[in-house]
């Protein structure tokens, strides 16, 4: 159902939207409203009630499949790149650093780009950067040009990762949708190793390594068109409006939670009072006193004290003061017709700048967690094929199949365990603590079986490890959206994702440094990953202990 602005009291043209009333609408509601002199359309945030939203979600899923395809391309092609360019492990790791530099640059500019371009502009810019990078790589350029191209690939990754995570995190069923979103990343990672291996290793007409980048260019071009069509109404002005609306929703949820807590404390206090009075009554009886007369005297005294406040005029005065106080807190002006006119906050209040977000210890704490997680995940997946070929002496094709096994488990975990989180855990914090703990166990088992001839058992361990590693990223994003103030959702989440991307470059680079120390240097790779996950479980335990009172987020 579409709700016209007239349904909200036909405000005069000069009035601002009544955010308090708009925030109270059900999530399935669609409506038009005037904001800063322009009409904008607010679609349903429930995918069940909007075809447009379903296509937007589909576009996001396709883009994350592209992420996965591109992410595992380098890891799978490392042996081919080293043979073609005659480079060592450290030189190969420059690609990871280049990608992260672009990714991190977008984190620094995320809020500015969203304000200037909106979700539509950011998504189109991101896919254009990725398309350009893969087109350059397909031309088999000199190595330094290939590395520079990956800077633009990182810009595309960073802009789309931060944008789509923040956007989808505010939809109904956000945990499940984000789980599927990052599961699509896993699907791409799962497809790349066997597909690349088949194309470059086949006996008849094998592809050169750079030909696969033509496929990535075509997929990126398709995503560009998909975003241009489905996100055509996601303008910069609409982005500002939605930030303000989400702030109002968060404020109302906070008030509801506070009222619920106050009611519970009041009930507990009343029960305690009755219990005490019963005990006093029994004690007075034993002493021969008449407790009923004392209670009556006390009641009469109380009635006399509060006689003024119980009068109708006094109650009206108190109610008026409370109403006026509430309106003032909302930033509203009261009128004789009980109409609240919202005073629009300054731009800096609606979406915090990066410098403001970086002053928040929570933003840095989540960023550190994401740095460790993404770094460990990418390092494990990127160097797994090389580890198996060089240390375990696996054939190249068999090693790529084991890499696919890891990404298959990761995909299954992100898609399936997102629903487990929603139905069997009281909070995302508790769910993530479980997943991280199981990931540590999986990495420990990998360290054990990686140096034994039990190949079949190693396949199982790799799959199960991926299963529990998978949901950590989307669940962390949901936790950040639950805990961080709304004004940090664009810049804060963008920086968190970008800092995680930094881990996705630095930690694989660290593994490359270790591997380059000697022929057997890559033997330490499983233990480095295990140590990172050990630090991660300690960090999440600290966060869980601090915010364990937070339950499931109210969906709006």
N, C-alpha and C positions, 0 to 999 in steps of 0.2 A: 504494500500500500504506500502510495506517495502522499506525503503530508505537505501541503503548501504552507507558506509562512503565515497566511491568514489564520490558520488554525491556532496560532499562538497569540491571539489577541490583537491582530492587525496593527503592529507597531508602526509608528510614524517613520518616514524614510530616514530621518536623522538619527534614529535610535540604533543602538548596537544590538546584536543578537542576544537573546536571553539564554546565556550558556547554562544557567542552573536548570532551566526548564528543558532545554535540549538534551542535557546530560541525563535527565530522568527518563528519556524515551527508551523503549526496549531496543536491543541491538539489531533487531530485524527491520527497524523503521527506516524509510527513505524519505528525504525531504529536500526542498530547495530553501536557501536562505540568503539574505543579503549580508555581505561582509566587505567592509572598506569600499563601498560603492559598487560592488560587483556581485552578481548572482552566482552562487556555487551550488553544486549538487552533492549531497552527502548520501552515499550509497549505504546499504545494509552492511554491517560488519559480521553478519552471519552468512556463511557461504551457501547455506541451504535456501536462502531467500533472494539470491542475486546471481543471475547468469553472468553479468559483467564481472563480479568478484570471482566467480569460478574460472573465467578465462584469465583473469589477472593472476590467480594462483597457479593455473596451468603454465602461464608464461614464466613465472618464477621457478617452477619445477624444471622446465626445459633449460633454463639458464643454469641451474645448479648441476644438471647433467653435464652441461658444457664445462662447468668448473671441474668436475671429476675427470672428464675426458682429458682436459688440458693438464690437470695436476699430475696425473700418472704418466703422461707422455714423456716427461723428462726422466722420471725414475726408470721407466722401461727402456728408454733409448740410451741410457748412460753408456753401456758398452759400445753401442754404435757411434755415439758422439765422440767418445774417446778414441776410437779407431779412425774416424774421419778427420778430426781436428788435431789428433796427436796431443792430447791434453791429459793431465793427471787428475786425481780425485779433487784436489784443491781448486784447480781451474774449473772443473765441472761444477763445483759448489758455488761459483760466482753467479750462476743462473738463479740459484735460490736467493742470493743476496739482492740481485737486481730486481727480482719480482717483489721482494719485501720492501725495497726502497719505494717503489711505486705504490704499493699497498699502504705503507705508512704515511706517505705524502697525502693520500686521500683521507686518512684519519684526521690529519691536521686541518684539512679543509672541508670536512664532511658537512658541518653545520652551514658554512657559507654557500656551498654548492646546493644544498637542499633549499635554502632560502631563495637562492637565485634561480634555480631550475625546477624545483619540486621533484617529486618521485619520478615523473615522466622524463624530465631532462637528465636526471642522474642515471636512470636505467639505460637510456639511449646512449649517453656519453660512455658509460661503462662498456657496453657491448661493442661500440665503435672502436674503443681502444684495444679490446681483445682481438677484434677482427683484423685490425691493422697489424698487430704484433704477429699473428699467425700467418698473415699474408707475407710478411717480410721473411719469416722463418721458412716458408715453403720455397723461397727462391734460393735456398742454400747459401746464405750470405757468409762473409767472414765472421769468425767467432765473436769478435767484439761487437759487431752489428747485431748478432743474435742475442747477445747479453743485453744490449740497449733495448732491443725489441721486447724483452721480458720486463723491462721497467714499465712499458705501456700495458703489458698484460697484467702486471701487478696493480696498476691504476684501475683497470677494469674490475679486477677481483675486489679491490678494496671498496670501490664505490658501490658495487652491487651487493656485496656481502653485508655491509653495514646498513644499506638502505632497505633491503628486503627483509633482513632480520628484524629491524625496528618496525617496519610496516606490518609484517605478518604477526609480530608479537602482540599487536593490539586488536587482533581479530578474535572472534569466538572460536573456541577449540584451538587456541594458539599452540598449546603444547603438542597436540597431535599433528597440527599442520606444520609446525617447525620440525617435528620428527620426520615427517614425510619429505619436507624440503631438503633436509640434510641427508636423508636416505637417498634422494635423487643424486646428490653429490657422490654417495657411495656407489650408486648404479654406474655413474660415469667412470669412477675409479675401477669398478669391477669389469667394465667393458674394455678399457684401454689395453691392459697388458696382453690378453689373449688375441685381441684384434690386431695390435701392432705386430706381435710375434708371428701371427699367421701371414700378414701382408709382407713383412720383410724377410721371412724365413722360408716362404713357400718355394718349391723347386721350379715351378713354371712362372715366368714373369714376376719375379719378386719386386716389391716396391723399394725404391730408395728411401732412406729414413725421412727425408724432408717432404715426401709426397703425402705423408699422413697429415701434415699441417694444412694441406688443402681441404681435407675433411673438416678440420677445426674451423677454418675460415668460413666454410659454407654453413656450419652449424651456428657460428656467431652471427652471420648475416641474417639467418632465419630468426634468431632471438631478437635482433635489432628491430625487424619488422613487427614481430609479435608484441614487443613492448610499445612500439610507436602506436599501434592500434588499440591495445587494451588499456594502456595507461594515459590515453590522450587527455583525460580530464583531470589528471593529478598535477595541478598547477602549483606554482610557488605560493599563491594566496591560499589555496586549499590546504597546503601543508601547514601554514601558520594557524589557520582556523582549527585544524585538527589537534595541534599541540595545545591550544587553549582549551578545547573541548575535553581532551584527555586529562588535563590538569583539573578541570572541574569535576570530572568523574572520580578521579583519585581522591579529591578533597571530600566528596560526598561519601565515598566508601570509607575513608578514615573516620568521618563523623559517625557513620553507622556502626563501625567497629567499636568506637569509643562509647556510644550509647549502649550497645549490647554489653560491653564490659561493665559500664556503670550500673545497668539494670541487674546484672548478675551479682555485683558487689552489694547493691541495695537489698536484694533478696537474701544474700548471705547475712547481711547486717540485721535484717528483720528477724531471721531465724535465730540468730545469736541472741537478740534482745528478748525474744519470747522465751528462749531457754533459760536466760538469766532470771527473768521475772518469775518463772515457775519455781526456780530454785529458791528465790527470795520468799515467795509465797509459802513454800513448804517450811522454810526456816522460821518465819513469823508465826506460823501455826504452832510450831513446837514451843515457841516462847510465850504463847498465850495472847498474842496481839491480834488485832483485826486488820488484816492486810487489805481487805476490800475498801475500808474507809480511807486508808492511806493512798491507795491507787486512785480513788475518786477525787481526793483532795488534790493529788498531783495533776489529774486531768483537768480539774477546774482551773488550777493555777496556769496550766499551759494554755487553756482556752482564753483566759484573760490576757495573757501575754500576746497572743496572736490574733486578738479580736480585730485589730486594725487591718492586718494583712489579709484576713479572710473576707473583708468587705468587698462587694462587687467593684467599687471604684478603685480600691487599692489593687485588686487583681488585674483590672484593666491597665492600670499604670505600670505594673510589673511586666505584664505581657508586652506592652508597647515598648518598654525599655529593652526587653530581651530581643524583640523583633528588630528594633532599630540597631542593636548591637550586632545581630547576625547579619543584617544587611550591610553594615559597615565592613564586617570581615570579608564579605563577598565582593567588596568593591562596588557596591550598588547604591543608587539614589532612590529613595522611596517617594512614591507619588500617592495622591489621595485615592486613586483607584487600585491600590495595592499592586501596581505594576513596578517591576524591578528592571531598571535600565543598567545593563552591564557596561562598566567602564573598562575599555580595552587596556590591558597592561602594555607597558612599553615592550618593544621588540626583544630587549634583553631579558625580560621576565618570562616570555613565552617559550623560549628555547635558549638555554644557557650557551654561552660561548665556550670554545674549547678551553681557554684559560681558566674559566670558572669551573668547568668539569674536572680539570686536572688538579684543582684544589681539594677535591673530594677524595678522602682515603679509600672509600668504597670503590670508586672507579679504578684506582690503582690496584686494589686488592683483586678485583675481578679481572683486571688486565693481566696481572701476574699469573693468576690461575689459567687464563686462556693461553698465555704465552707458553706455559709448561705443557698444557694439554695438546694444543695444536702442534707444537714443536715435536713432542713425543710421537704423536700420530703420524705426522708427515715424515719424520726421520725413519720411523719403523717401516712405513710403506715404501719410501723412496729408495732405501738402501737394502731392502729385503732381497730383491733379485740379485744384486751384486754380491751380497753376503752368501747366498745359497750357491751361486756359481763359483765364487772364489774360495770360500772356506769349506762348504759342504760338497763342492765339486758336482753340483747338480747340472744336468743339461739346461741350456738357456730356456727351452720350451717348458720343462718341468718347473723351473724356478718361477717363470711367469704365471704358471697355473697356481702355485702356492700364493703368490701375491694376489691373484684373483680371489683365492679362498679367503684371505684376510678382508678384502673389500666387500666380498659377499656377506661375511659375518657382520661387518660394520653397517652395511645397508639394511640387513635384516634387523639389527639392533635399533637403528634409528627409526625405522618404520614401525616395527612391532612393539618395542619397549616404550615408545611414546604413549601407546594406549595402556600399557601396564602401569606406567607412571600415573596416568589420569585416574585409573580405577582402583589401584591397590596401595597407593602411598598417600599419606596425609598431606605431604608437601613435596615439591620438587627438590627441596634441599635434602630431604631424607632419601629420595630416590637416587639423586646424584651421588650421595655418599656411598650407597650400595654399589652403584655401577663403577665408581672409581676403585673401591675395595676389590671388586671382582676383577677389574683390569690389572691390578697389582698381582693378584693371584695368577692370572693368565700369563703375564710377563715372566713371573717366576717359573712357571711350568715351561715356558719357551726356553728360558736359560738352561733348564735341565735337559729337555729333549733335543735342543739344537746341537748338542755334542754327543748324541747317541745315534745309532743306525735306525732308530724307530721312525721311519719316514711317515708311515700312516698315522701314528700318534701325533707327529708334528703337524700334519694337516689339520687334525681335529683341534689341537691346541690353538693354532693360528685362527681357525674359524671362531672358536669360542671367545678368544681374546678380542677379535674384531666385534663380536656380538655385544660385548659390554663396553668397549671403547666407543662404539657408535653413538649412543644417546647422550653422551656427556656434553657435547657442544650445544645442541638445541636446548637441553635442560638448563645449562648454565645461562643461556640467553634469557630464558623465562625467569630464572631466579633474579637476574640482574634487573629485568623489567618490574619484578615484584618489589624489590628492595630499593632501587634507585628512585629519586624524585623524577616526575614526568619530564621536567625541563632538561634532564640529562639523557633522555631516551635517544635523541638524534646524535648529539655529540658524544655522550658517554658510551653508548653501545657501539657507535662507530669507532671510537678509540679502542674499546675493548677488543673488538674484532680485528682491528688493525694491529694492535699489540700482539694478539694471537698470531696474526700473520708474520709478525717479526720472529716469533718463536718458530714458525714454520720455515723460516730461512736460517736462523742462527743455529738451531739445534741440528738440522741436517748438515750445515756447514761444519759444526763441531765434530760430527761423526766423520765427515770427510777429512778433517785434520787428523783425527785419530787413525783413520784407515791409511792415511798417507805416510804415517811414521815408519811403517815396515810392511812387509808382505803379509804378516799375520795380524796387523793392527786392527783389522775389521773384526777380529775375534771378540773384541771388547764391546762391540756394538749392542748385543742384547743386554749387557749389564748397565750400559749407559741409559738405555730406555727404561730399565727396571728402576734405576735410581731416580729418574725424573718422575715416574709415577709414584714412587715412595714419597717424594716431597709434595706431590700434588694431593695425596690423600691426607697428609698432615695439614696442608693449607685449607682444604675443604672442611676438615674437622673443626678448625678454628671458626670458620664462617658458620657452620651448622650449629655450633654451641652458642654463638652470639645471637643468631636469628631463628633458633629452633621453634619459637612461639608462633612464627608465621605459618599459617596453613594455606590451603589452596587459594590461589588468587581468584577474586570475583571477576567473571568475564563480563565485558561490557561491549 
